Amino acid sequence: MKRLESLEELTALARRLASRTRSGTTLRVCATGCRALGALDVCVALEAEIARRGLAQRARVVQVGCHGLCAGAVTMVIDPQGIFYMGVTPDDAAEIVEKTVAGGRIIKRLCWSRDGRTFAHQQDIPFYKNQMRRVLKNCGVVDPKSLEDALAHGAYAAAAAVLGSRRPEEVIAEVERSGLRGRGGAGFPTGRKWQLARQAQGDPKYIICNADEGDPGSFKDRVLLEGDPHLVIEGMIIGAYAVGAAEAFNYIRAEYPLAIEFFKAAVCQAREAGLLGKNILGTGFDFDIVVVQGAGAYVCGEETSLLTSIEGQRAMPRVRPPFPVARGLYGKPTTVNNVETWANVPRVIELGAEAFASVGTTGSKGTKIFSLAGAVRNAGVAELPIGATLRQIVFDIGGGIPRGRKFKAAQIGGPCGGCVPAQYLDLPVDYDSLKAIGAMMGCGGIIVLDEGTCMVDLARNLSQFARDESCGKCVPCRVGNTRIFQILTRMVRGEGHTEELRQVQDLCELINLTSLCGMAPNPVLSTIRFFAEEYEAHVARHRCPANVCQGMAGGARGRKALSRPGGARPSSLPGGKGV
């Protein structure tokens, strides 16, 4: 693509590209997460069959990002009809092209089906019907490797509107009015952070995209980077213009090689087209992005550790204040926002602050993307209005618990979050409601736990994660998490004592008060708070109510050596290093 020299050129090109995408049949195959089950082979088989039948002029295959319903891999959508197929294999290609592409007929065995209901169209499937896909609207639609496809679906229109007619102060005011809060952790108001950064003394100023998504069970940032990278770039352009930054870094975790590849390619495309670099679209605004591969540690997701890592040092948190907006990367004012936060920014500009804020709760505006994992039928990524209840997320979107089991709890907010028990199924999931019960929104990872989960064993696994991922800078964290893990290991082996339960609580509270991160023991505290009877059974009666802990199999204190060092069998908690 030739370099675009003006806002008018961008607008004209986007119109031409949009008109070209409206004709013919498009088979959109998830080629990111579904690769593990042969999505690329599916694409090859479909393309070969289309060519063999001479349909290349009226049908095309597009490799897109995640459709969200990961439990249905390999998934594909056939447009313009919006037909959704799941569990697709290369062997299905000939039938799909013959019956659906050429003949307009539905293949029922590839459709979503459950409890006697079958839906052929994506919009009718409960997983999608109950969502509000604002940020995710182009994930699974655009080719993430094509700037032209992104432009055809509206990319960079919001950035052009900002650069063409708005002052930085007006942009910050719009973001403030929208009520957008950070989507990566504590939920700090985005507009306020930008205002502090703009007012801070010192040049140059930097902006950072925190893509070090290290929470076990969380993968929505990966979906955005792999499915719609230009949306994230556009949000960063708007943010940089607002705070007065000319350079940005996207810190992507090393375990996301496809996200790194796609985002780097998108940056190069945007730079070649004049959307990044010097004098963007002839507006006089200079801005560029550098991609940094993460150092492979969970602590890198903490913003000051991330900054330290970019500077080439060992990732460790810094004492705050000063906060990064005043003194961040290389000692200069720095704005750090999460991937999802940056992806929301263009939507704020497109919709306007009032329309954006019309969705959500009083203190938490807009939508939130959740990663659903664990004991749930529809594992995947979903976007809902903030304030949707846990019941709606787990049962309406997630399809409920498989194998007829009962919901027991949900681990929300990653290893620094908390376990939310069944009594809070109707609690609105927003920043303030979760904080009130000892949990947090975090990155939006939700690991669903059924009645077969031992909460003591779960706490032990999470404490092992905290121990293994500790950067070692704080003595309370380095030593305290090790001691917590040792005590909980004794408990699941049937060797715990009642007084040790108080020791665990004291250690957790001490770490929270005295360490720089201060949140590693939160899941342990929440399991003690809501599942005290299970702890009592382990330490007082040496019984595991869930019959999970091998040291107490059969309800009696175990006398045999366990099958592996360290205690009980691996927990049902999926994903994550050290778990």
C-alpha positions as CSV (number, residue, x, y, z in Angstrom):
1,M,0.0,0.0,0.0
2,K,1.3,3.4,-0.9
3,R,1.9,6.0,1.8
4,L,-1.2,8.0,2.7
5,E,-0.4,11.7,2.8
6,S,-3.7,13.1,4.2
7,L,-6.8,12.4,6.2
8,E,-8.8,12.7,3.0
9,E,-6.8,10.0,1.3
10,L,-7.4,7.6,4.2
11,T,-11.2,8.3,4.2
12,A,-11.4,7.8,0.4
13,L,-9.4,4.5,0.5
14,A,-11.4,3.1,3.3
15,R,-14.6,3.7,1.4
16,R,-13.3,2.0,-1.7
17,L,-12.1,-1.0,0.3
18,A,-15.4,-1.3,2.1
19,S,-17.4,-1.4,-1.1
20,R,-15.2,-4.3,-2.4
21,T,-15.8,-6.5,0.6
22,R,-19.6,-6.6,0.2
23,S,-19.8,-9.0,-2.7
24,G,-19.4,-12.8,-2.8
25,T,-19.2,-15.5,-0.2
26,T,-16.5,-15.3,2.5
27,L,-15.4,-18.3,4.6
28,R,-13.9,-16.9,7.8
29,V,-11.8,-19.6,9.4
30,C,-10.3,-19.1,12.9
31,A,-6.6,-19.5,12.2
32,T,-5.1,-18.4,15.5
33,G,-6.2,-20.5,18.6
34,C,-7.8,-23.1,16.3
35,R,-4.4,-23.8,14.7
36,A,-3.8,-26.4,17.3
37,L,-6.6,-28.5,15.9
38,G,-5.7,-28.1,12.2
39,A,-7.2,-24.8,11.2
40,L,-4.5,-24.1,8.6
41,D,-5.2,-27.5,7.0
42,V,-8.9,-26.7,6.9
43,C,-8.1,-23.5,5.0
44,V,-5.9,-25.3,2.5
45,A,-8.6,-27.9,1.9
46,L,-11.4,-25.3,1.4
47,E,-9.2,-23.2,-1.0
48,A,-8.4,-26.4,-3.0
49,E,-12.1,-27.4,-3.2
50,I,-13.2,-23.9,-4.2
51,A,-10.6,-23.8,-7.0
52,R,-11.5,-27.3,-8.2
53,R,-15.1,-26.3,-8.6
54,G,-14.3,-23.1,-10.3
55,L,-15.8,-20.9,-7.6
56,A,-12.8,-18.6,-7.0
57,Q,-14.7,-15.7,-8.5
58,R,-17.6,-15.9,-6.0
59,A,-16.0,-17.4,-2.8
60,R,-12.9,-16.8,-0.8
61,V,-11.3,-18.1,2.4
62,V,-10.0,-15.6,4.9
63,Q,-7.8,-16.6,7.9
64,V,-9.2,-14.6,10.7
65,G,-8.7,-14.3,14.5
66,C,-10.6,-16.1,17.3
67,H,-14.4,-16.2,17.0
68,G,-14.6,-16.6,20.8
69,L,-16.1,-20.0,21.1
70,C,-12.9,-21.9,21.6
71,A,-14.7,-25.1,22.8
72,G,-16.0,-25.5,19.2
73,A,-12.6,-25.4,17.5
74,V,-12.1,-25.5,14.5
75,T,-14.7,-22.7,14.0
76,M,-15.7,-20.8,10.9
77,V,-18.3,-18.3,9.8
78,I,-19.7,-18.2,6.3
79,D,-20.8,-14.7,5.3
80,P,-23.0,-12.9,4.3
81,Q,-25.4,-15.5,5.7
82,G,-23.6,-15.6,9.1
83,I,-23.6,-19.4,9.2
84,F,-21.5,-20.8,12.0
85,Y,-19.8,-24.1,11.8
86,M,-17.8,-25.8,14.5
87,G,-15.6,-28.9,14.9
88,V,-14.6,-28.5,11.2
89,T,-11.9,-30.8,9.8
90,P,-10.2,-30.9,6.4
91,D,-12.4,-33.8,5.5
92,D,-15.5,-31.5,5.7
93,A,-14.2,-29.1,3.1
94,A,-15.8,-30.8,0.0
95,E,-19.2,-31.0,1.7
96,I,-19.1,-27.4,2.9
97,V,-18.2,-26.1,-0.5
98,E,-20.7,-28.3,-2.3
99,K,-23.7,-27.9,0.0
100,T,-23.3,-24.5,1.7
101,V,-21.2,-22.4,-0.7
102,A,-22.6,-23.7,-4.0
103,G,-25.9,-25.0,-2.9
104,G,-26.9,-22.7,0.0
105,R,-27.8,-25.6,2.3
106,I,-27.0,-26.1,6.0
107,I,-24.9,-29.0,7.3
108,K,-26.6,-29.6,10.6
109,R,-23.9,-31.9,12.0
110,L,-21.5,-28.9,12.0
111,C,-23.9,-26.5,13.7
112,W,-24.1,-25.6,17.3
113,S,-26.4,-28.1,19.0
114,R,-27.4,-28.7,22.6
115,D,-30.4,-29.9,24.7
116,G,-32.4,-30.6,21.5
117,R,-31.7,-27.1,20.0
118,T,-29.7,-26.5,16.9
119,F,-28.7,-23.1,15.5
120,A,-27.1,-22.5,12.2
121,H,-26.5,-18.8,12.4
122,Q,-23.9,-17.2,14.7
123,Q,-26.2,-14.5,16.0
124,D,-28.7,-17.1,17.3
125,I,-26.3,-19.2,19.3
126,P,-26.7,-18.4,23.1
127,F,-22.9,-17.9,23.5
128,Y,-23.1,-15.0,21.0
129,K,-26.7,-13.9,21.4
130,N,-26.1,-12.9,25.0
131,Q,-23.0,-10.8,24.3
132,M,-22.4,-7.2,23.4
133,R,-19.4,-7.3,21.1
134,R,-18.0,-3.7,20.9
135,V,-14.3,-4.2,21.2
136,L,-14.5,-7.7,19.7
137,K,-16.8,-6.8,16.8
138,N,-14.0,-7.3,14.2
139,C,-12.3,-10.3,15.8
140,G,-13.1,-13.3,13.7
141,V,-14.1,-10.9,10.9
142,V,-11.0,-9.2,9.6
143,D,-7.8,-10.7,8.4
144,P,-5.3,-9.7,11.1
145,K,-2.5,-9.7,8.6
146,S,-4.2,-7.3,6.2
147,L,-4.3,-3.5,6.7
148,E,-6.6,-3.2,3.8
149,D,-9.1,-5.5,5.4
150,A,-8.9,-3.6,8.7
151,L,-9.5,-0.3,6.8
152,A,-12.5,-1.8,5.1
153,H,-14.0,-2.5,8.5
154,G,-13.4,1.0,9.9
155,A,-9.9,0.9,11.3
156,Y,-8.2,4.3,12.0
157,A,-11.4,6.3,11.4
158,A,-11.5,7.3,15.0
159,A,-7.8,8.2,15.0
160,A,-8.3,10.3,11.8
161,A,-11.2,12.1,13.5
162,V,-9.0,13.0,16.5
163,L,-6.0,14.1,14.6
164,G,-8.1,16.1,12.2
165,S,-10.3,18.1,14.5
166,R,-9.7,17.7,18.2
167,R,-7.3,19.2,20.7
168,P,-5.5,16.8,23.1
169,E,-7.4,18.3,26.0
170,E,-10.7,17.5,24.3
171,V,-9.7,13.9,23.7
172,I,-8.8,13.5,27.4
173,A,-12.1,15.1,28.5
174,E,-14.0,12.7,26.2
175,V,-12.3,9.7,27.7
176,E,-13.0,11.0,31.2
177,R,-16.7,11.5,30.5
178,S,-16.9,7.9,29.1
179,G,-16.0,6.5,32.4
180,L,-13.5,4.1,30.9
181,R,-11.4,2.4,33.5
182,G,-8.2,0.3,33.1
183,R,-9.1,-3.2,31.9
184,G,-5.9,-4.9,33.2
185,G,-6.0,-4.7,37.0
186,A,-7.3,-2.3,39.6
187,G,-9.5,-0.3,37.2
188,F,-8.0,3.2,37.5
189,P,-9.9,5.8,35.5
190,T,-8.2,6.1,32.1
191,G,-8.9,9.7,31.4
192,R,-7.5,10.7,34.8
193,K,-4.3,8.8,34.2
194,W,-3.9,10.5,30.8
195,Q,-4.5,13.9,32.4
196,L,-1.9,13.3,35.0
197,A,0.6,12.2,32.3
198,R,-0.1,15.3,30.1
199,Q,0.4,17.6,33.1
200,A,3.6,15.9,34.2
201,Q,6.8,17.7,33.7
202,G,9.5,16.1,31.6
203,D,10.3,15.1,28.0
204,P,10.1,12.8,26.2
205,K,6.9,11.2,27.3
206,Y,6.1,7.5,26.6
207,I,3.1,5.3,26.4
208,I,3.1,1.6,27.1
209,C,0.8,-1.2,26.1
210,N,1.0,-3.9,28.8
211,A,0.5,-7.2,26.9
212,D,2.2,-9.4,29.5
213,E,-1.0,-11.4,30.1
214,G,0.3,-13.9,32.7
215,D,-2.8,-14.8,34.7
216,P,-3.6,-18.5,34.4
217,G,-6.9,-18.9,32.5
218,S,-6.8,-15.4,30.9
219,F,-6.2,-15.1,27.2
220,K,-8.4,-12.2,26.0
221,D,-5.5,-9.8,25.3
222,R,-4.0,-12.5,23.1
223,V,-7.3,-12.7,21.2
224,L,-7.2,-9.0,20.5
225,L,-3.6,-8.9,19.4
226,E,-4.0,-11.9,17.2
227,G,-7.4,-11.0,15.9
228,D,-7.5,-7.2,15.5
229,P,-4.0,-5.7,16.0
230,H,-4.8,-2.5,14.2
231,L,-7.5,-1.6,16.7
232,V,-4.8,-1.6,19.5
233,I,-2.5,0.5,17.4
234,E,-5.3,3.0,16.7
235,G,-6.0,3.3,20.5
236,M,-2.3,3.9,21.1
237,I,-2.2,6.6,18.5
238,I,-5.1,8.4,20.1
239,G,-3.6,8.1,23.6
240,A,-0.2,9.3,22.5
241,Y,-1.7,12.4,20.8
242,A,-3.7,13.1,24.0
243,V,-0.8,12.9,26.5
244,G,1.9,14.3,24.2
245,A,4.0,11.2,23.5
246,A,6.0,10.4,20.4
247,E,7.1,6.9,21.2
248,A,5.4,3.8,22.6
249,F,6.3,0.3,23.5
250,N,4.1,-2.8,23.3
251,Y,5.4,-5.3,25.8
252,I,4.1,-8.7,24.7
253,R,4.8,-11.9,26.7
254,A,7.2,-14.3,25.0
255,E,4.7,-17.1,25.3
256,Y,2.5,-15.4,22.6
257,P,4.6,-15.8,19.5
258,L,1.7,-15.4,17.1
259,A,0.6,-12.2,18.8
260,I,4.1,-10.9,18.5
261,E,4.3,-11.8,14.8
262,F,0.9,-10.3,13.9
263,F,1.4,-7.1,15.9
264,K,4.9,-6.5,14.5
265,A,3.5,-7.0,11.0
266,A,0.6,-4.6,11.7
267,V,3.1,-2.0,13.0
268,C,5.1,-2.3,9.8
269,Q,2.0,-2.0,7.6
270,A,0.8,1.1,9.5
271,R,4.2,2.6,9.2
272,E,4.5,2.0,5.4
273,A,1.0,3.5,5.0
274,G,1.8,6.7,6.9
275,L,-0.3,5.8,9.9
276,L,2.8,5.6,12.1
277,G,6.1,7.5,11.9
278,K,6.8,11.1,11.0
279,N,4.0,13.6,10.1
280,I,1.1,11.0,10.3
281,L,-1.5,11.7,7.5
282,G,0.0,15.1,7.0
283,T,-1.1,16.3,10.4
284,G,2.3,17.1,11.8
285,F,2.0,14.5,14.5
286,D,4.9,12.1,15.0
287,F,4.5,8.8,16.7
288,D,5.9,5.2,16.5
289,I,5.7,1.9,18.3
290,V,8.4,-0.5,19.3
291,V,7.5,-4.1,20.1
292,V,9.3,-5.7,23.1
293,Q,9.2,-9.4,23.8
294,G,8.5,-10.1,27.5
295,A,11.0,-11.7,29.8
296,G,8.8,-14.7,30.7
297,A,8.0,-13.9,34.3
298,Y,4.6,-13.3,35.9
299,V,5.8,-10.2,37.7
300,C,6.5,-8.5,34.4
301,G,2.8,-7.8,34.2
302,E,3.1,-5.4,37.2
303,E,3.6,-2.0,35.5
304,T,6.8,-0.9,37.3
305,S,8.4,-4.3,36.8
306,L,7.5,-4.1,33.1
307,L,9.2,-0.7,32.8
308,T,12.3,-2.1,34.5
309,S,12.3,-5.0,32.1
310,I,12.1,-2.6,29.1
311,E,15.1,-0.7,30.4
312,G,17.1,-4.0,30.3
313,Q,17.1,-4.7,34.0
314,R,15.7,-7.6,36.0
315,A,12.0,-7.2,36.3
316,M,11.2,-6.1,39.9
317,P,8.5,-3.7,41.2
318,R,9.4,-0.2,42.3
319,V,8.3,1.7,45.3
320,R,5.4,4.1,44.5
321,P,5.1,7.1,44.6
322,P,6.4,8.3,42.3
323,F,4.0,6.7,39.9
324,P,4.8,6.1,36.2
325,V,2.7,9.0,35.0
326,A,5.3,11.3,36.8
327,R,8.4,9.2,36.6
328,G,8.3,6.0,34.6
329,L,10.3,4.6,31.7
330,Y,13.9,6.1,31.9
331,G,12.6,8.4,34.6
332,K,10.2,10.2,32.2
333,P,6.4,10.5,32.4
334,T,4.9,7.3,31.2
335,T,1.3,6.1,30.6
336,V,0.8,2.4,31.0
337,N,-2.5,0.8,29.8
338,N,-3.6,-2.7,29.2
339,V,-4.3,-4.1,25.7
340,E,-8.0,-4.1,26.2
341,T,-8.0,-0.5,27.5
342,W,-6.2,0.7,24.4
343,A,-8.7,-1.3,22.2
344,N,-11.6,0.5,24.0
345,V,-10.3,4.0,23.1
346,P,-11.4,4.0,19.4
347,R,-14.8,2.8,20.5
348,V,-15.1,5.8,22.9
349,I,-14.4,8.2,20.0
350,E,-16.7,6.3,17.6
351,L,-19.6,6.1,19.9
352,G,-19.1,9.3,21.9
353,A,-18.7,9.4,25.7
354,E,-22.4,9.4,26.5
355,A,-23.2,6.4,24.3
356,F,-20.2,4.5,25.6
357,A,-21.2,5.2,29.2
358,S,-24.8,4.2,28.7
359,V,-23.7,0.6,29.1
360,G,-22.4,-0.7,32.5
361,T,-22.9,0.3,36.1
362,T,-22.7,3.6,38.0
363,G,-19.0,3.2,38.7
364,S,-17.9,0.8,35.9
365,K,-18.8,1.9,32.3
366,G,-18.7,0.0,29.0
367,T,-18.2,-3.7,28.3
368,K,-15.7,-6.2,29.6
369,I,-14.0,-9.1,27.8
370,F,-13.9,-12.3,29.9
371,S,-11.8,-15.4,29.4
372,L,-13.9,-18.4,30.4
373,A,-12.0,-21.6,31.3
374,G,-12.2,-24.5,33.6
375,A,-15.4,-26.5,34.3
376,V,-17.6,-24.8,31.8
377,R,-19.1,-26.1,28.5
378,N,-18.4,-23.0,26.4
379,A,-14.7,-22.2,27.1
380,G,-13.6,-19.1,25.2
381,V,-13.7,-15.4,25.1
382,A,-16.9,-13.3,25.5
383,E,-17.7,-9.6,25.8
384,L,-20.6,-8.4,28.0
385,P,-21.7,-5.2,29.6
386,I,-19.9,-4.6,32.9
387,G,-22.4,-5.5,35.7
388,A,-23.6,-8.7,34.1
389,T,-23.9,-11.3,36.9
390,L,-21.7,-14.3,37.3
391,R,-24.7,-16.5,36.7
392,Q,-25.2,-14.9,33.3
393,I,-21.5,-15.3,32.4
394,V,-21.2,-18.9,33.5
395,F,-24.6,-20.3,32.5
396,D,-26.0,-18.0,29.7
397,I,-22.7,-17.5,28.0
398,G,-20.6,-20.4,29.3
399,G,-23.4,-23.0,28.9
400,G,-23.1,-24.2,32.5
401,I,-21.1,-27.0,34.1
402,P,-20.5,-30.2,32.1
403,R,-21.3,-33.7,33.2
404,G,-24.2,-32.6,35.3
405,R,-22.0,-31.3,38.1
406,K,-22.8,-28.3,40.3
407,F,-21.1,-24.9,40.3
408,K,-18.9,-24.4,43.3
409,A,-16.9,-21.2,42.7
410,A,-15.2,-19.1,40.2
411,Q,-11.6,-17.9,40.4
412,I,-11.7,-14.3,39.1
413,G,-8.9,-11.9,38.5
414,G,-6.0,-14.5,38.3
415,P,-3.6,-15.4,41.1
416,C,-4.0,-12.0,42.6
417,G,-7.8,-12.2,42.5
418,G,-10.2,-14.3,44.6
419,C,-12.6,-17.2,44.6
420,V,-16.3,-16.2,44.4
421,P,-18.6,-18.9,45.8
422,A,-22.0,-20.0,44.5
423,Q,-23.8,-17.6,47.0
424,Y,-22.6,-14.7,44.8
425,L,-23.8,-16.1,41.5
426,D,-26.2,-13.1,41.1
427,L,-23.5,-10.5,42.1
428,P,-22.9,-7.9,39.4
429,V,-19.4,-8.4,38.1
430,D,-17.9,-5.0,38.3
431,Y,-14.8,-3.4,39.9
432,D,-16.4,-2.3,43.1
433,S,-18.7,-5.3,43.7
434,L,-15.8,-7.8,43.4
435,K,-13.5,-5.7,45.6
436,A,-16.2,-5.7,48.3
437,I,-16.0,-9.5,48.6
438,G,-12.2,-9.8,48.4
439,A,-11.9,-10.5,44.6
440,M,-10.9,-8.2,41.7
441,M,-11.7,-7.9,38.0
442,G,-8.1,-8.1,37.0
443,C,-7.7,-9.1,33.3
444,G,-11.1,-10.7,33.3
445,G,-10.0,-14.3,33.6
446,I,-12.7,-16.6,35.1
447,I,-11.8,-20.1,35.9
448,V,-15.0,-22.1,36.8
449,L,-14.7,-24.7,39.5
450,D,-17.2,-27.5,40.0
451,E,-18.1,-29.6,43.1
452,G,-15.2,-31.9,42.4
453,T,-12.6,-29.2,43.3
454,C,-10.9,-29.2,46.7
455,M,-10.5,-25.5,47.7
456,V,-7.5,-26.3,49.9
457,D,-5.8,-28.1,47.0
458,L,-6.6,-25.1,44.8
459,A,-5.1,-22.7,47.3
460,R,-2.0,-24.8,47.5
461,N,-1.6,-24.7,43.7
462,L,-2.1,-20.9,43.7
463,S,0.4,-20.5,46.5
464,Q,2.9,-22.6,44.5
465,F,2.4,-20.2,41.6
466,A,3.0,-17.2,43.8
467,R,6.1,-18.8,45.2
468,D,7.6,-19.8,41.8
469,E,6.8,-16.5,40.2
470,S,8.0,-14.2,43.1
471,C,10.7,-11.9,41.8
472,G,12.4,-12.3,45.2
473,K,12.8,-8.6,45.9
474,C,10.5,-8.5,49.0
475,V,11.4,-10.8,51.9
476,P,7.8,-11.2,53.0
477,C,6.8,-12.4,49.5
478,R,9.9,-14.5,48.9
479,V,9.8,-16.2,52.2
480,G,6.1,-15.9,53.1
481,N,4.7,-17.5,50.0
482,T,7.2,-20.4,50.4
483,R,6.0,-20.9,53.9
484,I,2.3,-20.7,52.9
485,F,2.9,-23.4,50.2
486,Q,4.7,-25.6,52.7
487,I,1.8,-25.4,55.2
488,L,-0.9,-26.0,52.6
489,T,1.1,-29.0,51.3
490,R,1.0,-30.5,54.8
491,M,-2.7,-29.9,54.9
492,V,-3.5,-31.7,51.6
493,R,-1.2,-34.6,52.7
494,G,-3.3,-35.0,55.9
495,E,-0.5,-33.7,58.1
496,G,-1.9,-30.3,59.0
497,H,-2.8,-28.9,62.4
498,T,-5.6,-26.5,63.4
499,E,-3.1,-23.8,64.6
500,E,-1.5,-23.7,61.1
501,L,-4.7,-22.3,59.6
502,R,-4.2,-19.2,61.7
503,Q,-0.5,-19.1,60.6
504,V,-1.6,-19.1,57.0
505,Q,-4.0,-16.2,57.5
506,D,-1.4,-14.2,59.4
507,L,1.2,-14.7,56.7
508,C,-1.2,-13.7,54.0
509,E,-2.1,-10.5,55.7
510,L,1.6,-9.7,56.5
511,I,2.5,-10.1,52.8
512,N,-0.4,-7.9,51.7
513,L,0.7,-5.2,54.1
514,T,4.5,-5.3,53.6
515,S,5.3,-6.4,50.0
516,L,5.4,-4.1,47.0
517,C,2.9,-6.1,45.0
518,G,0.9,-7.1,48.0
519,M,-1.8,-9.3,46.5
520,A,-0.3,-12.7,45.9
521,P,-2.1,-14.3,48.9
522,N,-5.6,-13.0,48.0
523,P,-6.9,-16.3,46.6
524,V,-5.8,-18.1,49.7
525,L,-7.5,-15.6,51.9
526,S,-10.7,-15.8,49.9
527,T,-10.8,-19.6,50.0
528,I,-10.4,-19.5,53.8
529,R,-13.1,-16.9,54.0
530,F,-15.7,-18.7,52.0
531,F,-14.7,-22.4,52.4
532,A,-13.5,-22.5,56.0
533,E,-15.3,-25.8,56.6
534,E,-13.1,-27.5,54.0
535,Y,-10.0,-26.3,55.8
536,E,-11.4,-27.4,59.1
537,A,-12.1,-30.9,57.6
538,H,-8.4,-31.1,56.4
539,V,-6.7,-29.9,59.6
540,A,-9.1,-31.2,62.3
541,R,-10.5,-34.4,60.8
542,H,-7.9,-35.0,58.1
543,R,-10.6,-35.5,55.5
544,C,-11.0,-34.0,52.0
545,P,-14.7,-33.4,51.4
546,A,-14.0,-33.4,47.6
547,N,-12.0,-36.7,47.8
548,V,-9.2,-35.0,45.8
549,C,-6.3,-35.0,48.2
550,Q,-4.5,-38.4,48.0
551,G,-3.1,-38.1,51.4
552,M,-6.7,-38.5,52.8
553,A,-8.2,-40.9,50.2
554,G,-11.2,-42.7,51.6
555,G,-11.8,-40.1,54.3
556,A,-9.0,-41.2,56.6
557,R,-5.5,-39.8,57.2
558,G,-3.2,-41.2,54.5
559,R,-0.5,-43.6,55.5
560,K,1.0,-44.3,52.1
561,A,3.6,-42.3,50.4
562,L,2.1,-39.9,47.8
563,S,2.7,-40.5,44.1
564,R,4.8,-37.3,43.6
565,P,6.9,-35.0,45.8
566,G,5.1,-32.1,47.2
567,G,1.7,-33.7,48.0
568,A,-1.6,-34.0,46.3
569,R,-2.4,-34.7,42.7
570,P,-2.4,-31.7,40.3
571,S,-5.3,-29.4,40.9
572,S,-8.1,-29.0,38.3
573,L,-6.9,-25.4,37.8
574,P,-6.0,-25.1,34.1
575,G,-3.1,-23.2,32.6
576,G,-0.4,-21.1,34.1
577,K,3.3,-21.6,34.8
578,G,4.1,-23.3,38.1
579,V,0.5,-24.6,38.6
